[in-house]
Amino acid sequence: MQISQAREYVGCNCSVTWMDFTGAEQTTVIKVDNLQFVPLYGAYLVGDSEELNLEKVTSIRPLD
């Protein structure tokens, strides 16, 4: 997923599905607070409880 696609979810409660380091899918419910680009690591989805690398995100579904 790219920053331009994820921008619409800022401020929303979302169910985010992502791939962990073992390749298993994980689902987390977070309030998306911000998007951030970290040099050498890429774009991150910053939530109220954790930060997720956008390269690992497979889907975002708004809950609001």
mmCIF file of the N, C-alpha and C atoms, coordinates in Angstrom:
data_MODEL
# 
_entry.id   MODEL 
# 
loop_
_atom_site.group_PDB 
_atom_site.id 
_atom_site.type_symbol 
_atom_site.label_atom_id 
_atom_site.label_alt_id 
_atom_site.label_comp_id 
_atom_site.label_asym_id 
_atom_site.label_entity_id 
_atom_site.label_seq_id 
_atom_site.pdbx_PDB_ins_code 
_atom_site.Cartn_x 
_atom_site.Cartn_y 
_atom_site.Cartn_z 
_atom_site.occupancy 
_atom_site.B_iso_or_equiv 
_atom_site.pdbx_formal_charge 
_atom_site.auth_seq_id 
_atom_site.auth_comp_id 
_atom_site.auth_asym_id 
_atom_site.auth_atom_id 
_atom_site.pdbx_PDB_model_num 
ATOM 1   N N  . MET A 1 1  ? 0.841   -1.174  0.000  1.00 0.00 ? 1  MET A N  1 
ATOM 2   C CA . MET A 1 1  ? 0.000   0.000   0.000  1.00 0.00 ? 1  MET A CA 1 
ATOM 3   C C  . MET A 1 1  ? 0.886   1.238   0.000  1.00 0.00 ? 1  MET A C  1 
ATOM 4   N N  . GLN A 1 2  ? 0.417   2.300   -0.623 1.00 0.00 ? 2  GLN A N  1 
ATOM 5   C CA . GLN A 1 2  ? 1.176   3.543   -0.707 1.00 0.00 ? 2  GLN A CA 1 
ATOM 6   C C  . GLN A 1 2  ? 0.562   4.604   0.202  1.00 0.00 ? 2  GLN A C  1 
ATOM 7   N N  . ILE A 1 3  ? 1.362   5.636   0.503  1.00 0.00 ? 3  ILE A N  1 
ATOM 8   C CA . ILE A 1 3  ? 0.902   6.715   1.378  1.00 0.00 ? 3  ILE A CA 1 
ATOM 9   C C  . ILE A 1 3  ? -0.342  7.380   0.806  1.00 0.00 ? 3  ILE A C  1 
ATOM 10  N N  . SER A 1 4  ? -0.375  7.613   -0.491 1.00 0.00 ? 4  SER A N  1 
ATOM 11  C CA . SER A 1 4  ? -1.527  8.277   -1.111 1.00 0.00 ? 4  SER A CA 1 
ATOM 12  C C  . SER A 1 4  ? -2.815  7.472   -0.930 1.00 0.00 ? 4  SER A C  1 
ATOM 13  N N  . GLN A 1 5  ? -2.732  6.155   -0.911 1.00 0.00 ? 5  GLN A N  1 
ATOM 14  C CA . GLN A 1 5  ? -3.905  5.311   -0.694 1.00 0.00 ? 5  GLN A CA 1 
ATOM 15  C C  . GLN A 1 5  ? -4.319  5.302   0.773  1.00 0.00 ? 5  GLN A C  1 
ATOM 16  N N  . ALA A 1 6  ? -3.369  5.356   1.674  1.00 0.00 ? 6  ALA A N  1 
ATOM 17  C CA . ALA A 1 6  ? -3.652  5.264   3.113  1.00 0.00 ? 6  ALA A CA 1 
ATOM 18  C C  . ALA A 1 6  ? -4.082  6.594   3.717  1.00 0.00 ? 6  ALA A C  1 
ATOM 19  N N  . ARG A 1 7  ? -3.848  7.699   3.020  1.00 0.00 ? 7  ARG A N  1 
ATOM 20  C CA . ARG A 1 7  ? -4.156  9.029   3.549  1.00 0.00 ? 7  ARG A CA 1 
ATOM 21  C C  . ARG A 1 7  ? -5.626  9.200   3.919  1.00 0.00 ? 7  ARG A C  1 
ATOM 22  N N  . GLU A 1 8  ? -6.525  8.545   3.204  1.00 0.00 ? 8  GLU A N  1 
ATOM 23  C CA . GLU A 1 8  ? -7.952  8.693   3.461  1.00 0.00 ? 8  GLU A CA 1 
ATOM 24  C C  . GLU A 1 8  ? -8.388  8.098   4.811  1.00 0.00 ? 8  GLU A C  1 
ATOM 25  N N  . TYR A 1 9  ? -7.548  7.275   5.425  1.00 0.00 ? 9  TYR A N  1 
ATOM 26  C CA . TYR A 1 9  ? -7.899  6.620   6.690  1.00 0.00 ? 9  TYR A CA 1 
ATOM 27  C C  . TYR A 1 9  ? -7.411  7.362   7.929  1.00 0.00 ? 9  TYR A C  1 
ATOM 28  N N  . VAL A 1 10 ? -6.673  8.441   7.761  1.00 0.00 ? 10 VAL A N  1 
ATOM 29  C CA . VAL A 1 10 ? -6.169  9.204   8.909  1.00 0.00 ? 10 VAL A CA 1 
ATOM 30  C C  . VAL A 1 10 ? -7.354  9.750   9.695  1.00 0.00 ? 10 VAL A C  1 
ATOM 31  N N  . GLY A 1 11 ? -7.357  9.503   10.994 1.00 0.00 ? 11 GLY A N  1 
ATOM 32  C CA . GLY A 1 11 ? -8.431  9.946   11.882 1.00 0.00 ? 11 GLY A CA 1 
ATOM 33  C C  . GLY A 1 11 ? -9.542  8.929   12.061 1.00 0.00 ? 11 GLY A C  1 
ATOM 34  N N  . CYS A 1 12 ? -9.473  7.806   11.361 1.00 0.00 ? 12 CYS A N  1 
ATOM 35  C CA . CYS A 1 12 ? -10.528 6.780   11.434 1.00 0.00 ? 12 CYS A CA 1 
ATOM 36  C C  . CYS A 1 12 ? -10.077 5.580   12.252 1.00 0.00 ? 12 CYS A C  1 
ATOM 37  N N  . ASN A 1 13 ? -11.056 4.920   12.859 1.00 0.00 ? 13 ASN A N  1 
ATOM 38  C CA . ASN A 1 13 ? -10.798 3.615   13.469 1.00 0.00 ? 13 ASN A CA 1 
ATOM 39  C C  . ASN A 1 13 ? -10.859 2.589   12.344 1.00 0.00 ? 13 ASN A C  1 
ATOM 40  N N  . CYS A 1 14 ? -9.828  1.769   12.237 1.00 0.00 ? 14 CYS A N  1 
ATOM 41  C CA . CYS A 1 14 ? -9.731  0.840   11.114 1.00 0.00 ? 14 CYS A CA 1 
ATOM 42  C C  . CYS A 1 14 ? -9.289  -0.541  11.569 1.00 0.00 ? 14 CYS A C  1 
ATOM 43  N N  . SER A 1 15 ? -9.701  -1.531  10.806 1.00 0.00 ? 15 SER A N  1 
ATOM 44  C CA . SER A 1 15 ? -9.193  -2.884  10.942 1.00 0.00 ? 15 SER A CA 1 
ATOM 45  C C  . SER A 1 15 ? -8.115  -3.028  9.879  1.00 0.00 ? 15 SER A C  1 
ATOM 46  N N  . VAL A 1 16 ? -6.881  -3.262  10.315 1.00 0.00 ? 16 VAL A N  1 
ATOM 47  C CA . VAL A 1 16 ? -5.739  -3.330  9.407  1.00 0.00 ? 16 VAL A CA 1 
ATOM 48  C C  . VAL A 1 16 ? -5.210  -4.761  9.378  1.00 0.00 ? 16 VAL A C  1 
ATOM 49  N N  . THR A 1 17 ? -5.119  -5.324  8.193  1.00 0.00 ? 17 THR A N  1 
ATOM 50  C CA . THR A 1 17 ? -4.551  -6.658  8.007  1.00 0.00 ? 17 THR A CA 1 
ATOM 51  C C  . THR A 1 17 ? -3.167  -6.492  7.413  1.00 0.00 ? 17 THR A C  1 
ATOM 52  N N  . TRP A 1 18 ? -2.183  -7.184  8.020  1.00 0.00 ? 18 TRP A N  1 
ATOM 53  C CA . TRP A 1 18 ? -0.794  -7.038  7.598  1.00 0.00 ? 18 TRP A CA 1 
ATOM 54  C C  . TRP A 1 18 ? -0.062  -8.357  7.769  1.00 0.00 ? 18 TRP A C  1 
ATOM 55  N N  . MET A 1 19 ? 1.078   -8.471  7.093  1.00 0.00 ? 19 MET A N  1 
ATOM 56  C CA . MET A 1 19 ? 1.895   -9.687  7.159  1.00 0.00 ? 19 MET A CA 1 
ATOM 57  C C  . MET A 1 19 ? 3.009   -9.478  8.188  1.00 0.00 ? 19 MET A C  1 
ATOM 58  N N  . ASP A 1 20 ? 3.148   -10.423 9.129  1.00 0.00 ? 20 ASP A N  1 
ATOM 59  C CA . ASP A 1 20 ? 4.219   -10.310 10.117 1.00 0.00 ? 20 ASP A CA 1 
ATOM 60  C C  . ASP A 1 20 ? 5.519   -10.877 9.540  1.00 0.00 ? 20 ASP A C  1 
ATOM 61  N N  . PHE A 1 21 ? 6.572   -10.909 10.348 1.00 0.00 ? 21 PHE A N  1 
ATOM 62  C CA . PHE A 1 21 ? 7.889   -11.330 9.858  1.00 0.00 ? 21 PHE A CA 1 
ATOM 63  C C  . PHE A 1 21 ? 7.953   -12.804 9.460  1.00 0.00 ? 21 PHE A C  1 
ATOM 64  N N  . THR A 1 22 ? 6.989   -13.611 9.899  1.00 0.00 ? 22 THR A N  1 
ATOM 65  C CA . THR A 1 22 ? 6.957   -15.020 9.506  1.00 0.00 ? 22 THR A CA 1 
ATOM 66  C C  . THR A 1 22 ? 6.113   -15.255 8.263  1.00 0.00 ? 22 THR A C  1 
ATOM 67  N N  . GLY A 1 23 ? 5.424   -14.220 7.790  1.00 0.00 ? 23 GLY A N  1 
ATOM 68  C CA . GLY A 1 23 ? 4.564   -14.337 6.615  1.00 0.00 ? 23 GLY A CA 1 
ATOM 69  C C  . GLY A 1 23 ? 3.116   -14.628 6.944  1.00 0.00 ? 23 GLY A C  1 
ATOM 70  N N  . ALA A 1 24 ? 2.785   -14.685 8.226  1.00 0.00 ? 24 ALA A N  1 
ATOM 71  C CA . ALA A 1 24 ? 1.400   -14.925 8.644  1.00 0.00 ? 24 ALA A CA 1 
ATOM 72  C C  . ALA A 1 24 ? 0.626   -13.611 8.660  1.00 0.00 ? 24 ALA A C  1 
ATOM 73  N N  . GLU A 1 25 ? -0.650  -13.672 8.303  1.00 0.00 ? 25 GLU A N  1 
ATOM 74  C CA . GLU A 1 25 ? -1.483  -12.479 8.338  1.00 0.00 ? 25 GLU A CA 1 
ATOM 75  C C  . GLU A 1 25 ? -1.936  -12.194 9.763  1.00 0.00 ? 25 GLU A C  1 
ATOM 76  N N  . GLN A 1 26 ? -1.863  -10.936 10.136 1.00 0.00 ? 26 GLN A N  1 
ATOM 77  C CA . GLN A 1 26 ? -2.322  -10.463 11.444 1.00 0.00 ? 26 GLN A CA 1 
ATOM 78  C C  . GLN A 1 26 ? -3.360  -9.371  11.201 1.00 0.00 ? 26 GLN A C  1 
ATOM 79  N N  . THR A 1 27 ? -4.328  -9.251  12.090 1.00 0.00 ? 27 THR A N  1 
ATOM 80  C CA . THR A 1 27 ? -5.327  -8.187  11.994 1.00 0.00 ? 27 THR A CA 1 
ATOM 81  C C  . THR A 1 27 ? -5.320  -7.404  13.290 1.00 0.00 ? 27 THR A C  1 
ATOM 82  N N  . THR A 1 28 ? -5.259  -6.080  13.162 1.00 0.00 ? 28 THR A N  1 
ATOM 83  C CA . THR A 1 28 ? -5.199  -5.187  14.306 1.00 0.00 ? 28 THR A CA 1 
ATOM 84  C C  . THR A 1 28 ? -6.240  -4.092  14.123 1.00 0.00 ? 28 THR A C  1 
ATOM 85  N N  . VAL A 1 29 ? -6.906  -3.716  15.207 1.00 0.00 ? 29 VAL A N  1 
ATOM 86  C CA . VAL A 1 29 ? -7.830  -2.586  15.166 1.00 0.00 ? 29 VAL A CA 1 
ATOM 87  C C  . VAL A 1 29 ? -7.115  -1.405  15.804 1.00 0.00 ? 29 VAL A C  1 
ATOM 88  N N  . ILE A 1 30 ? -6.935  -0.333  15.017 1.00 0.00 ? 30 ILE A N  1 
ATOM 89  C CA . ILE A 1 30 ? -6.255  0.860   15.508 1.00 0.00 ? 30 ILE A CA 1 
ATOM 90  C C  . ILE A 1 30 ? -6.968  2.105   15.022 1.00 0.00 ? 30 ILE A C  1 
ATOM 91  N N  . LYS A 1 31 ? -6.740  3.200   15.722 1.00 0.00 ? 31 LYS A N  1 
ATOM 92  C CA . LYS A 1 31 ? -7.152  4.519   15.242 1.00 0.00 ? 31 LYS A CA 1 
ATOM 93  C C  . LYS A 1 31 ? -5.936  5.083   14.530 1.00 0.00 ? 31 LYS A C  1 
ATOM 94  N N  . VAL A 1 32 ? -6.057  5.342   13.245 1.00 0.00 ? 32 VAL A N  1 
ATOM 95  C CA . VAL A 1 32 ? -4.940  5.846   12.448 1.00 0.00 ? 32 VAL A CA 1 
ATOM 96  C C  . VAL A 1 32 ? -4.734  7.311   12.780 1.00 0.00 ? 32 VAL A C  1 
ATOM 97  N N  . ASP A 1 33 ? -3.576  7.627   13.381 1.00 0.00 ? 33 ASP A N  1 
ATOM 98  C CA . ASP A 1 33 ? -3.272  8.992   13.778 1.00 0.00 ? 33 ASP A CA 1 
ATOM 99  C C  . ASP A 1 33 ? -2.511  9.764   12.715 1.00 0.00 ? 33 ASP A C  1 
ATOM 100 N N  . ASN A 1 34 ? -1.617  9.091   11.981 1.00 0.00 ? 34 ASN A N  1 
ATOM 101 C CA . ASN A 1 34 ? -0.738  9.802   11.058 1.00 0.00 ? 34 ASN A CA 1 
ATOM 102 C C  . ASN A 1 34 ? -0.085  8.805   10.109 1.00 0.00 ? 34 ASN A C  1 
ATOM 103 N N  . LEU A 1 35 ? 0.521   9.344   9.081  1.00 0.00 ? 35 LEU A N  1 
ATOM 104 C CA . LEU A 1 35 ? 1.380   8.576   8.182  1.00 0.00 ? 35 LEU A CA 1 
ATOM 105 C C  . LEU A 1 35 ? 2.753   9.202   8.256  1.00 0.00 ? 35 LEU A C  1 
ATOM 106 N N  . GLN A 1 36 ? 3.778   8.379   8.204  1.00 0.00 ? 36 GLN A N  1 
ATOM 107 C CA . GLN A 1 36 ? 5.135   8.892   8.386  1.00 0.00 ? 36 GLN A CA 1 
ATOM 108 C C  . GLN A 1 36 ? 6.081   8.152   7.457  1.00 0.00 ? 36 GLN A C  1 
ATOM 109 N N  . PHE A 1 37 ? 7.039   8.882   6.876  1.00 0.00 ? 37 PHE A N  1 
ATOM 110 C CA . PHE A 1 37 ? 8.075   8.259   6.065  1.00 0.00 ? 37 PHE A CA 1 
ATOM 111 C C  . PHE A 1 37 ? 9.374   8.277   6.849  1.00 0.00 ? 37 PHE A C  1 
ATOM 112 N N  . VAL A 1 38 ? 9.966   7.108   7.045  1.00 0.00 ? 38 VAL A N  1 
ATOM 113 C CA . VAL A 1 38 ? 11.223  6.968   7.775  1.00 0.00 ? 38 VAL A CA 1 
ATOM 114 C C  . VAL A 1 38 ? 12.299  6.577   6.753  1.00 0.00 ? 38 VAL A C  1 
ATOM 115 N N  . PRO A 1 39 ? 13.319  7.431   6.552  1.00 0.00 ? 39 PRO A N  1 
ATOM 116 C CA . PRO A 1 39 ? 14.365  7.082   5.590  1.00 0.00 ? 39 PRO A CA 1 
ATOM 117 C C  . PRO A 1 39 ? 14.972  5.711   5.896  1.00 0.00 ? 39 PRO A C  1 
ATOM 118 N N  . LEU A 1 40 ? 15.242  4.965   4.868  1.00 0.00 ? 40 LEU A N  1 
ATOM 119 C CA . LEU A 1 40 ? 15.800  3.609   4.896  1.00 0.00 ? 40 LEU A CA 1 
ATOM 120 C C  . LEU A 1 40 ? 14.800  2.535   5.342  1.00 0.00 ? 40 LEU A C  1 
ATOM 121 N N  . TYR A 1 41 ? 13.653  2.916   5.907  1.00 0.00 ? 41 TYR A N  1 
ATOM 122 C CA . TYR A 1 41 ? 12.659  1.938   6.359  1.00 0.00 ? 41 TYR A CA 1 
ATOM 123 C C  . TYR A 1 41 ? 11.348  2.041   5.607  1.00 0.00 ? 41 TYR A C  1 
ATOM 124 N N  . GLY A 1 42 ? 11.030  3.201   5.034  1.00 0.00 ? 42 GLY A N  1 
ATOM 125 C CA . GLY A 1 42 ? 9.820   3.364   4.243  1.00 0.00 ? 42 GLY A CA 1 
ATOM 126 C C  . GLY A 1 42 ? 8.694   4.048   4.990  1.00 0.00 ? 42 GLY A C  1 
ATOM 127 N N  . ALA A 1 43 ? 7.503   3.897   4.439  1.00 0.00 ? 43 ALA A N  1 
ATOM 128 C CA . ALA A 1 43 ? 6.312   4.555   4.973  1.00 0.00 ? 43 ALA A CA 1 
ATOM 129 C C  . ALA A 1 43 ? 5.689   3.728   6.093  1.00 0.00 ? 43 ALA A C  1 
ATOM 130 N N  . TYR A 1 44 ? 5.206   4.417   7.112  1.00 0.00 ? 44 TYR A N  1 
ATOM 131 C CA . TYR A 1 44 ? 4.579   3.766   8.261  1.00 0.00 ? 44 TYR A CA 1 
ATOM 132 C C  . TYR A 1 44 ? 3.209   4.349   8.533  1.00 0.00 ? 44 TYR A C  1 
ATOM 133 N N  . LEU A 1 45 ? 2.294   3.488   8.932  1.00 0.00 ? 45 LEU A N  1 
ATOM 134 C CA . LEU A 1 45 ? 0.973   3.855   9.394  1.00 0.00 ? 45 LEU A CA 1 
ATOM 135 C C  . LEU A 1 45 ? 1.081   3.987   10.908 1.00 0.00 ? 45 LEU A C  1 
ATOM 136 N N  . VAL A 1 46 ? 0.888   5.187   11.436 1.00 0.00 ? 46 VAL A N  1 
ATOM 137 C CA . VAL A 1 46 ? 1.041   5.429   12.866 1.00 0.00 ? 46 VAL A CA 1 
ATOM 138 C C  . VAL A 1 46 ? -0.338  5.396   13.511 1.00 0.00 ? 46 VAL A C  1 
ATOM 139 N N  . GLY A 1 47 ? -0.522  4.434   14.403 1.00 0.00 ? 47 GLY A N  1 
ATOM 140 C CA . GLY A 1 47 ? -1.804  4.286   15.081 1.00 0.00 ? 47 GLY A CA 1 
ATOM 141 C C  . GLY A 1 47 ? -1.694  4.600   16.556 1.00 0.00 ? 47 GLY A C  1 
ATOM 142 N N  . ASP A 1 48 ? -2.812  4.494   17.254 1.00 0.00 ? 48 ASP A N  1 
ATOM 143 C CA . ASP A 1 48 ? -2.832  4.788   18.678 1.00 0.00 ? 48 ASP A CA 1 
ATOM 144 C C  . ASP A 1 48 ? -2.106  3.737   19.507 1.00 0.00 ? 48 ASP A C  1 
ATOM 145 N N  . SER A 1 49 ? -1.970  2.510   18.979 1.00 0.00 ? 49 SER A N  1 
ATOM 146 C CA . SER A 1 49 ? -1.319  1.456   19.766 1.00 0.00 ? 49 SER A CA 1 
ATOM 147 C C  . SER A 1 49 ? -0.059  0.883   19.128 1.00 0.00 ? 49 SER A C  1 
ATOM 148 N N  . GLU A 1 50 ? 0.137   1.086   17.823 1.00 0.00 ? 50 GLU A N  1 
ATOM 149 C CA . GLU A 1 50 ? 1.339   0.566   17.170 1.00 0.00 ? 50 GLU A CA 1 
ATOM 150 C C  . GLU A 1 50 ? 1.570   1.249   15.833 1.00 0.00 ? 50 GLU A C  1 
ATOM 151 N N  . GLU A 1 51 ? 2.743   0.996   15.269 1.00 0.00 ? 51 GLU A N  1 
ATOM 152 C CA . GLU A 1 51 ? 3.114   1.517   13.960 1.00 0.00 ? 51 GLU A CA 1 
ATOM 153 C C  . GLU A 1 51 ? 3.315   0.334   13.023 1.00 0.00 ? 51 GLU A C  1 
ATOM 154 N N  . LEU A 1 52 ? 2.757   0.433   11.813 1.00 0.00 ? 52 LEU A N  1 
ATOM 155 C CA . LEU A 1 52 ? 2.847   -0.663  10.848 1.00 0.00 ? 52 LEU A CA 1 
ATOM 156 C C  . LEU A 1 52 ? 3.485   -0.167  9.561  1.00 0.00 ? 52 LEU A C  1 
ATOM 157 N N  . ASN A 1 53 ? 4.407   -0.953  9.032  1.00 0.00 ? 53 ASN A N  1 
ATOM 158 C CA . ASN A 1 53 ? 5.048   -0.626  7.770  1.00 0.00 ? 53 ASN A CA 1 
ATOM 159 C C  . ASN A 1 53 ? 4.025   -0.816  6.651  1.00 0.00 ? 53 ASN A C  1 
ATOM 160 N N  . LEU A 1 54 ? 3.838   0.217   5.822  1.00 0.00 ? 54 LEU A N  1 
ATOM 161 C CA . LEU A 1 54 ? 2.836   0.137   4.760  1.00 0.00 ? 54 LEU A CA 1 
ATOM 162 C C  . LEU A 1 54 ? 3.147   -0.936  3.722  1.00 0.00 ? 54 LEU A C  1 
ATOM 163 N N  . GLU A 1 55 ? 4.403   -1.330  3.579  1.00 0.00 ? 55 GLU A N  1 
ATOM 164 C CA . GLU A 1 55 ? 4.747   -2.398  2.647  1.00 0.00 ? 55 GLU A CA 1 
ATOM 165 C C  . GLU A 1 55 ? 4.155   -3.736  3.106  1.00 0.00 ? 55 GLU A C  1 
ATOM 166 N N  . LYS A 1 56 ? 3.919   -3.884  4.397  1.00 0.00 ? 56 LYS A N  1 
ATOM 167 C CA . LYS A 1 56 ? 3.392   -5.131  4.959  1.00 0.00 ? 56 LYS A CA 1 
ATOM 168 C C  . LYS A 1 56 ? 1.872   -5.149  5.034  1.00 0.00 ? 56 LYS A C  1 
ATOM 169 N N  . VAL A 1 57 ? 1.227   -3.974  4.885  1.00 0.00 ? 57 VAL A N  1 
ATOM 170 C CA . VAL A 1 57 ? -0.230  -3.884  4.992  1.00 0.00 ? 57 VAL A CA 1 
ATOM 171 C C  . VAL A 1 57 ? -0.874  -4.459  3.735  1.00 0.00 ? 57 VAL A C  1 
ATOM 172 N N  . THR A 1 58 ? -1.824  -5.382  3.923  1.00 0.00 ? 58 THR A N  1 
ATOM 173 C CA . THR A 1 58 ? -2.525  -5.974  2.787  1.00 0.00 ? 58 THR A CA 1 
ATOM 174 C C  . THR A 1 58 ? -3.900  -5.368  2.596  1.00 0.00 ? 58 THR A C  1 
ATOM 175 N N  . SER A 1 59 ? -4.555  -4.918  3.695  1.00 0.00 ? 59 SER A N  1 
ATOM 176 C CA . SER A 1 59 ? -5.859  -4.271  3.559  1.00 0.00 ? 59 SER A CA 1 
ATOM 177 C C  . SER A 1 59 ? -6.165  -3.398  4.772  1.00 0.00 ? 59 SER A C  1 
ATOM 178 N N  . ILE A 1 60 ? -6.935  -2.357  4.516  1.00 0.00 ? 60 ILE A N  1 
ATOM 179 C CA . ILE A 1 60 ? -7.435  -1.494  5.573  1.00 0.00 ? 60 ILE A CA 1 
ATOM 180 C C  . ILE A 1 60 ? -8.935  -1.361  5.371  1.00 0.00 ? 60 ILE A C  1 
ATOM 181 N N  . ARG A 1 61 ? -9.682  -1.578  6.453  1.00 0.00 ? 61 ARG A N  1 
ATOM 182 C CA . ARG A 1 61 ? -11.144 -1.463  6.388  1.00 0.00 ? 61 ARG A CA 1 
ATOM 183 C C  . ARG A 1 61 ? -11.595 -0.503  7.486  1.00 0.00 ? 61 ARG A C  1 
ATOM 184 N N  . PRO A 1 62 ? -12.239 0.618   7.119  1.00 0.00 ? 62 PRO A N  1 
ATOM 185 C CA . PRO A 1 62 ? -12.703 1.561   8.146  1.00 0.00 ? 62 PRO A CA 1 
ATOM 186 C C  . PRO A 1 62 ? -13.844 0.957   8.954  1.00 0.00 ? 62 PRO A C  1 
ATOM 187 N N  . LEU A 1 63 ? -13.853 1.247   10.253 1.00 0.00 ? 63 LEU A N  1 
ATOM 188 C CA . LEU A 1 63 ? -14.912 0.742   11.135 1.00 0.00 ? 63 LEU A CA 1 
ATOM 189 C C  . LEU A 1 63 ? -15.943 1.809   11.468 1.00 0.00 ? 63 LEU A C  1 
ATOM 190 N N  . ASP A 1 64 ? -15.652 3.062   11.153 1.00 0.00 ? 64 ASP A N  1 
ATOM 191 C CA . ASP A 1 64 ? -16.584 4.174   11.462 1.00 0.00 ? 64 ASP A CA 1 
ATOM 192 C C  . ASP A 1 64 ? -17.741 4.211   10.496 1.00 0.00 ? 64 ASP A C  1 
# 
